[in-house]
Amino acid sequence: MTRSRLLVTFASTLLCALATLSFGQDSDDGFKSIFNGKDLTGWSGDPNLWSVENGAIVGQTNDTDKKITQNQALSYTEDQEIGDFSIRFDYKISNWGNSGLYYRGWYLDPEKRRMGGYQGDFDGSATYSGIMYGEAFRGILANLGTVSRVNGKGEIQEIERFATPEEIRANVKIEDWNHYEITARGFVFVHKINGKVTSVFVDEDSDDVRRKSGVLGWQLHVGDGGMRVEIKNIELKKL
């Protein structure tokens, strides 16, 4: 069996397993809260943009006193080299918003408020919610409803489609709370929203490009009119 065919078989088996997987809510399941629900202890970002309200991290921009000219991040400072992990959280975002979770990320500027890395994307219209995006890092890596890979030549390939974008989007709530789960094990990455797999990505790029570990961070995206994103119930499990 060829390598590409082996990869398709592996991805199909992985997808079937993950589609039926639901993380338990028991406090003994290995997940640890990384947000205290009260303040931004353990997180670093621009205090003019990030705050805590009603038990949720809030990121807010506008066209006046909170205007941004580049994407901004609120980064997790308690562990700067997170490798294999699962994370789960709830998010709500304004219908004109664009955000996501950077992981295995790195800082792009001296102020550490702009990040690059893998990203579990989500946006207010659910156009991209659930894709794998590479911020300053190769762009869209896996579209909605696909198992995709980057090969050793840096070429992005879709190797299987398991759902249409419309089917994925129908499961995402607009301007309401959604539950997001991300698992990164080795170089296989799985995104889920509200219990359903949205994308699977296998990174077979060269070792000087793909990343084994890095920083977690929430994104505020530039855009006219501003945006608001809320995140709560953030739990991390190292694998």
Residue pairs with C-beta under 8 A, 6 or more apart in sequence:
1 9
4 159
7 149
7 159
7 202
8 147
8 159
8 160
11 147
11 149
11 159
11 160
11 200
11 202
12 147
12 160
14 147
14 188
14 190
14 200
15 147
15 160
15 162
15 197
15 200
18 183
18 190
18 192
18 197
18 200
19 196
19 197
22 195
23 29
23 31
23 86
23 88
23 181
29 237
30 237
31 86
31 88
31 235
31 236
31 237
32 235
32 236
32 237
33 233
33 234
33 235
34 42
34 76
34 78
34 216
34 234
34 235
34 236
35 42
35 43
35 57
35 231
35 232
35 233
35 234
36 42
37 52
37 55
37 56
37 232
38 52
38 55
39 52
40 47
40 50
40 51
40 52
40 57
40 74
42 76
42 77
42 78
43 50
43 57
43 74
43 75
43 76
43 77
44 74
44 75
44 77
44 112
45 72
45 73
45 74
45 75
45 113
45 218
46 72
46 113
48 65
48 66
49 59
49 60
49 61
49 66
49 68
49 72
49 74
49 220
50 57
50 58
50 59
50 60
50 74
51 57
51 58
51 60
52 58
53 230
55 232
56 92
56 230
56 231
56 232
57 74
57 218
57 230
57 231
57 232
57 234
58 228
58 229
58 230
59 72
59 74
59 99
59 218
59 220
59 227
59 228
59 229
59 230
59 231
60 66
60 226
60 227
60 228
61 67
61 68
61 72
61 220
61 222
61 223
61 226
61 227
61 228
62 225
62 226
63 224
63 225
63 226
66 226
67 226
68 220
68 222
69 222
70 114
70 222
71 114
71 115
71 135
71 219
71 220
71 221
71 222
72 113
72 114
72 219
72 220
73 102
73 105
73 112
73 113
73 114
73 115
73 217
73 218
73 219
73 220
74 217
74 218
74 220
75 102
75 105
75 107
75 112
75 115
75 215
75 216
75 217
76 82
76 215
76 216
76 217
79 216
80 214
80 215
81 213
81 214
81 215
82 103
82 104
82 213
82 214
82 215
82 216
82 236
82 238
83 104
83 184
83 212
83 213
83 238
84 184
84 185
84 186
84 238
84 239
85 103
85 183
85 184
85 236
85 237
85 238
85 239
86 181
86 182
86 183
86 184
86 236
86 237
86 239
87 101
87 103
87 181
87 182
87 216
87 234
87 235
87 236
87 237
88 179
88 180
88 181
88 182
88 233
88 234
88 235
89 101
89 179
89 180
89 231
89 232
89 233
89 234
89 235
90 177
90 178
90 179
90 180
90 231
90 232
90 233
91 99
91 122
91 177
91 178
91 180
91 229
91 230
91 231
92 175
92 176
92 177
92 178
92 229
92 230
93 99
93 122
93 123
93 124
93 175
93 227
93 228
93 229
93 230
94 124
94 175
94 227
94 228
94 229
95 124
95 125
95 174
95 175
96 124
96 223
96 225
96 226
96 227
97 123
97 124
97 221
97 227
97 228
97 229
98 123
98 124
98 128
98 219
98 221
98 223
98 227
99 121
99 122
99 123
99 218
99 219
99 220
99 221
99 227
99 229
100 119
100 120
100 121
100 122
100 133
100 135
100 218
100 219
101 119
101 120
101 180
101 182
101 216
101 217
101 218
101 219
102 115
102 116
102 117
102 118
102 119
102 135
102 215
102 216
102 217
102 218
102 219
103 117
103 118
103 119
103 120
103 182
103 184
103 214
103 215
103 216
104 117
104 118
104 184
104 211
104 212
104 213
104 214
104 215
105 115
105 116
105 117
105 118
105 119
105 135
105 214
105 215
105 216
105 217
106 115
106 116
106 117
106 211
106 214
106 215
107 114
107 115
107 215
108 114
108 115
108 116
108 136
115 135
115 215
115 217
115 219
116 134
116 135
116 136
116 137
117 134
117 135
117 136
117 137
117 211
117 214
117 215
117 217
118 132
118 133
118 134
118 137
118 141
118 184
118 189
118 211
119 132
119 133
119 134
119 135
119 219
120 130
120 132
120 180
120 182
120 191
121 128
121 129
121 130
121 131
121 132
121 133
122 128
122 129
122 130
122 178
122 180
122 193
123 129
124 174
124 175
124 227
125 174
126 169
126 172
126 174
127 169
128 144
129 168
129 169
129 172
129 178
129 193
129 198
130 144
130 168
130 172
130 191
130 192
130 193
130 198
130 199
131 140
131 141
131 142
131 143
131 144
131 191
131 198
131 199
132 140
132 141
132 142
132 148
132 189
132 191
132 199
132 201
133 139
133 140
133 141
134 140
134 141
135 219
138 150
138 154
138 156
138 205
138 209
140 156
141 148
141 150
141 156
141 201
141 203
142 148
142 189
142 191
142 199
142 200
142 201
143 158
143 165
143 199
144 163
144 165
144 168
144 169
144 198
144 199
145 161
145 162
145 163
145 164
145 165
145 167
145 168
145 198
145 199
146 158
146 160
146 161
146 162
146 199
146 200
147 158
147 159
147 160
147 161
147 162
147 199
147 200
147 201
147 202
148 156
148 157
148 158
148 159
148 199
148 200
148 201
148 202
149 156
149 157
149 159
149 201
149 202
149 203
149 204
150 156
150 157
150 201
150 202
150 203
150 204
150 205
150 210
151 157
151 204
151 205
152 204
152 205
152 206
154 205
154 206
154 209
162 197
163 196
163 197
168 193
168 196
168 198
171 193
171 194
171 196
172 178
172 193
172 194
173 194
178 193
178 194
179 193
179 194
179 195
180 191
180 192
180 193
181 191
181 192
181 193
182 189
182 190
182 191
182 192
183 189
183 190
183 239
185 239
187 202
187 203
187 204
187 210
188 200
188 201
188 202
188 203
189 200
189 201
189 202
189 203
190 197
190 199
190 200
191 197
191 198
191 199
191 200
192 198
203 210
204 210
216 236
218 229
218 231
220 227
220 229
221 227
